[in-house]
Amino acid sequence: MQTPLPVLEARGLLFMADPHFAGPPPGQRLEGYASQVAAKVAAGLEHAKQEQLAPVILGDLFHWPRDNPNGLIVELIDLFRSHQPWVLVGNHDKYQARYTPDVSLAVLEAAGVVRCLTEPGPVFMLDTGGRRAILGASPDFSPLPRSYPKPADTTVLWVTHHNIGFRDYQDKPIKPGEIPGVDWLINGHIHRPQPMQVHGQTRWVNAGGLTRMQFTRGNMERRPAAQIWTPEADARGELERFELPFLPFEQVFPDQELPPEEAATSAERESLFVRGLERLAWRRTQEGMGIRQFLTENLDRTQPAAALVWELYEEVTRGETDD
């Protein structure tokens, strides 16, 4: 017999994707990064409290899984204590592709200030006073449901942190399609906002991360926002957008020339891949992004060099995997 889901009373759900908290600013972000991210998350949590919404973070709460400054951990404990958001485990929240007690997110979980979604499956039943909803979750590197036994007069929402083939990412391995019994699939991980896709009864949503991580033209126009589900939004078939506070692009990135548009030729793609490997060499221990995961996500196996790259990988690791 299935264990009954815990019942939560709230008017709806508020989703925030990929905060990427860090002490030292990652990438090309300027000083003040942690406080700027905290201001966004705090605004979302306060709005959720005022509007009686349950807050859910869609993965990658941290940018580096371990060794974050103690001061940052204490600040987040204070920030989350009165809200206790649900936090989906993302790839940046794990060390060497594992969620272990020594990662920073586990410290917050042990402190009782966040409720971590570490396993795939249904999480709770939401009672809005007029309509019921079920929240389910698939953390990083866990399967999506093929179907779900949806009760009558209930909306099923599923949060994920996956490489999904939205419009600008059609080479990604997971292709959107109908999931019988699931009404909304709401994804983190992919930072660039994507148009919603509707397949049968399932709406696939990727609103984008709330933190601008890369120095690109696209991020010059980004306006970070949380997404809200309520019975009213459900009836409209579109989540409500709640814009979060953010600074102008030129105040958070250095004054320098923008990079060229996204590579289109195979030579440019190869150059980007090599640079990615170079970055991985020094980022691996900090960001918990294993070499195998990097190759899986970025190497085009149809290319002639792919087999050689995998052979070299197996030789260097002696067949040991890091996933």
KAWODA-V291267 format. One record per residue. N is the residue number from 0. RES is the residue in one letter. BURIAL is + if it has 24 or more other ideal C-beta (glycine too) atoms within 12 Angstrom, else -. D_CENTER is the distance of its C-alpha to the mean C-alpha in Angstrom with 2 decimals. Layout:
# KAWODA-V291267
[[N:RES:BURIAL:D_CENTER] [N:RES:BURIAL:D_CENTER]]
This chain:
# KAWODA-V291267
[[0:M:-:32.35] [1:Q:-:28.75] [2:T:-:27.93] [3:P:-:27.56] [4:L:-:24.19] [5:P:-:24.24] [6:V:-:24.85] [7:L:+:23.16] [8:E:-:24.95] [9:A:+:23.06] [10:R:+:23.40] [11:G:+:19.87] [12:L:+:16.12] [13:L:+:14.06] [14:F:+:10.31] [15:M:+:8.45] [16:A:+:4.98] [17:D:+:4.44] [18:P:+:8.16] [19:H:+:9.08] [20:F:+:12.36] [21:A:+:15.23] [22:G:+:19.00] [23:P:-:20.37] [24:P:+:18.64] [25:P:+:16.61] [26:G:+:17.77] [27:Q:-:20.13] [28:R:+:19.07] [29:L:+:22.22] [30:E:-:23.23] [31:G:-:21.99] [32:Y:+:18.29] [33:A:+:17.51] [34:S:+:19.63] [35:Q:+:18.12] [36:V:+:14.55] [37:A:+:16.34] [38:A:+:18.25] [39:K:+:15.33] [40:V:+:13.89] [41:A:+:17.56] [42:A:+:18.38] [43:G:+:15.71] [44:L:+:16.90] [45:E:+:20.48] [46:H:+:20.18] [47:A:+:18.81] [48:K:-:21.82] [49:Q:-:24.28] [50:E:+:23.30] [51:Q:-:23.00] [52:L:+:19.39] [53:A:+:17.26] [54:P:+:14.12] [55:V:+:10.80] [56:I:+:7.66] [57:L:+:4.52] [58:G:+:3.88] [59:D:+:5.32] [60:L:+:8.01] [61:F:+:10.30] [62:H:+:10.89] [63:W:+:13.66] [64:P:+:13.75] [65:R:+:17.43] [66:D:-:20.33] [67:N:+:18.79] [68:P:-:21.76] [69:N:-:23.29] [70:G:-:23.65] [71:L:+:19.92] [72:I:+:19.55] [73:V:-:22.48] [74:E:+:21.16] [75:L:+:17.93] [76:I:-:20.23] [77:D:-:22.30] [78:L:+:19.51] [79:F:+:18.06] [80:R:-:21.46] [81:S:-:22.60] [82:H:+:19.39] [83:Q:+:17.89] [84:P:+:14.47] [85:W:+:12.72] [86:V:+:9.72] [87:L:+:7.77] [88:V:+:8.19] [89:G:+:5.85] [90:N:+:8.18] [91:H:+:8.93] [92:D:+:9.94] [93:K:+:12.56] [94:Y:+:15.83] [95:Q:+:17.20] [96:A:+:14.75] [97:R:+:15.91] [98:Y:+:15.00] [99:T:-:18.35] [100:P:-:20.23] [101:D:-:20.40] [102:V:+:16.77] [103:S:+:16.17] [104:L:+:13.85] [105:A:+:16.79] [106:V:+:19.13] [107:L:+:17.57] [108:E:+:17.67] [109:A:-:21.27] [110:A:-:22.13] [111:G:-:21.30] [112:V:+:19.19] [113:V:+:15.88] [114:R:+:15.66] [115:C:+:13.34] [116:L:+:12.29] [117:T:+:13.32] [118:E:-:15.11] [119:P:+:14.87] [120:G:-:17.05] [121:P:+:18.05] [122:V:+:17.40] [123:F:+:19.80] [124:M:+:22.14] [125:L:+:21.92] [126:D:+:25.36] [127:T:+:25.43] [128:G:-:29.21] [129:G:-:29.60] [130:R:+:27.04] [131:R:+:25.12] [132:A:+:21.55] [133:I:+:19.74] [134:L:+:16.11] [135:G:+:14.92] [136:A:+:11.91] [137:S:+:11.03] [138:P:+:9.12] [139:D:+:8.47] [140:F:+:11.90] [141:S:+:13.39] [142:P:-:15.24] [143:L:+:14.70] [144:P:+:17.79] [145:R:-:20.68] [146:S:-:22.05] [147:Y:+:22.25] [148:P:-:25.56] [149:K:+:24.97] [150:P:-:27.63] [151:A:-:29.74] [152:D:-:28.86] [153:T:+:25.26] [154:T:+:21.96] [155:V:+:19.26] [156:L:+:15.57] [157:W:+:13.00] [158:V:+:9.27] [159:T:+:7.42] [160:H:+:4.90] [161:H:+:7.71] [162:N:+:9.98] [163:I:+:11.61] [164:G:-:14.78] [165:F:+:14.47] [166:R:-:17.36] [167:D:-:16.62] [168:Y:+:15.22] [169:Q:-:18.00] [170:D:-:18.46] [171:K:-:15.27] [172:P:-:16.45] [173:I:+:15.17] [174:K:-:17.35] [175:P:+:16.90] [176:G:-:19.86] [177:E:-:21.24] [178:I:+:20.23] [179:P:-:23.34] [180:G:+:22.83] [181:V:+:19.25] [182:D:+:19.36] [183:W:+:15.78] [184:L:+:12.70] [185:I:+:9.67] [186:N:+:6.62] [187:G:+:3.06] [188:H:+:3.44] [189:I:+:6.71] [190:H:+:7.67] [191:R:+:11.02] [192:P:+:11.83] [193:Q:+:13.53] [194:P:-:16.45] [195:M:+:16.21] [196:Q:+:17.94] [197:V:-:20.35] [198:H:-:21.69] [199:G:-:24.33] [200:Q:-:23.12] [201:T:+:19.37] [202:R:+:17.38] [203:W:+:14.22] [204:V:+:12.04] [205:N:+:9.46] [206:A:+:10.22] [207:G:+:8.36] [208:G:+:6.92] [209:L:+:9.60] [210:T:+:10.77] [211:R:+:12.93] [212:M:+:12.78] [213:Q:+:15.39] [214:F:+:19.01] [215:T:-:19.31] [216:R:-:21.28] [217:G:-:18.40] [218:N:+:16.95] [219:M:-:20.47] [220:E:-:20.12] [221:R:+:16.63] [222:R:-:16.85] [223:P:+:13.65] [224:A:+:13.56] [225:A:+:12.40] [226:Q:+:13.15] [227:I:+:15.84] [228:W:+:17.29] [229:T:+:20.95] [230:P:+:23.86] [231:E:-:24.99] [232:A:+:21.77] [233:D:+:22.03] [234:A:-:25.59] [235:R:-:24.73] [236:G:-:22.10] [237:E:-:19.64] [238:L:+:17.17] [239:E:+:18.49] [240:R:+:17.03] [241:F:+:17.40] [242:E:-:17.52] [243:L:+:16.66] [244:P:-:19.11] [245:F:+:18.74] [246:L:-:21.36] [247:P:-:22.80] [248:F:+:21.49] [249:E:-:24.73] [250:Q:-:24.35] [251:V:+:21.12] [252:F:+:21.90] [253:P:-:25.29] [254:D:-:28.14] [255:Q:-:28.32] [256:E:-:28.55] [257:L:-:25.56] [258:P:-:24.77] [259:P:-:26.12] [260:E:-:24.37] [261:E:-:22.18] [262:A:-:24.42] [263:A:-:26.34] [264:T:-:28.85] [265:S:-:28.62] [266:A:-:30.03] [267:E:-:27.35] [268:R:-:24.59] [269:E:-:26.41] [270:S:-:26.62] [271:L:-:22.89] [272:F:+:22.40] [273:V:-:25.00] [274:R:-:23.47] [275:G:+:20.15] [276:L:-:22.20] [277:E:-:23.93] [278:R:-:20.83] [279:L:+:19.67] [280:A:-:23.10] [281:W:-:22.62] [282:R:-:18.89] [283:R:+:18.77] [284:T:-:19.98] [285:Q:+:17.84] [286:E:+:14.37] [287:G:+:14.92] [288:M:+:14.37] [289:G:+:17.41] [290:I:+:19.81] [291:R:+:19.74] [292:Q:+:16.02] [293:F:+:16.62] [294:L:+:19.66] [295:T:+:18.21] [296:E:+:15.54] [297:N:+:18.04] [298:L:+:21.57] [299:D:-:23.43] [300:R:-:25.67] [301:T:-:28.15] [302:Q:-:29.23] [303:P:-:32.35] [304:A:-:30.91] [305:A:-:28.03] [306:A:-:30.39] [307:L:-:31.72] [308:V:+:28.35] [309:W:-:27.54] [310:E:-:31.09] [311:L:-:30.72] [312:Y:+:27.49] [313:E:-:29.32] [314:E:-:32.33] [315:V:-:30.58] [316:T:-:28.66] [317:R:-:31.67] [318:G:-:29.62] [319:E:-:27.37] [320:T:-:23.70] [321:D:+:20.85] [322:D:-:18.41]]
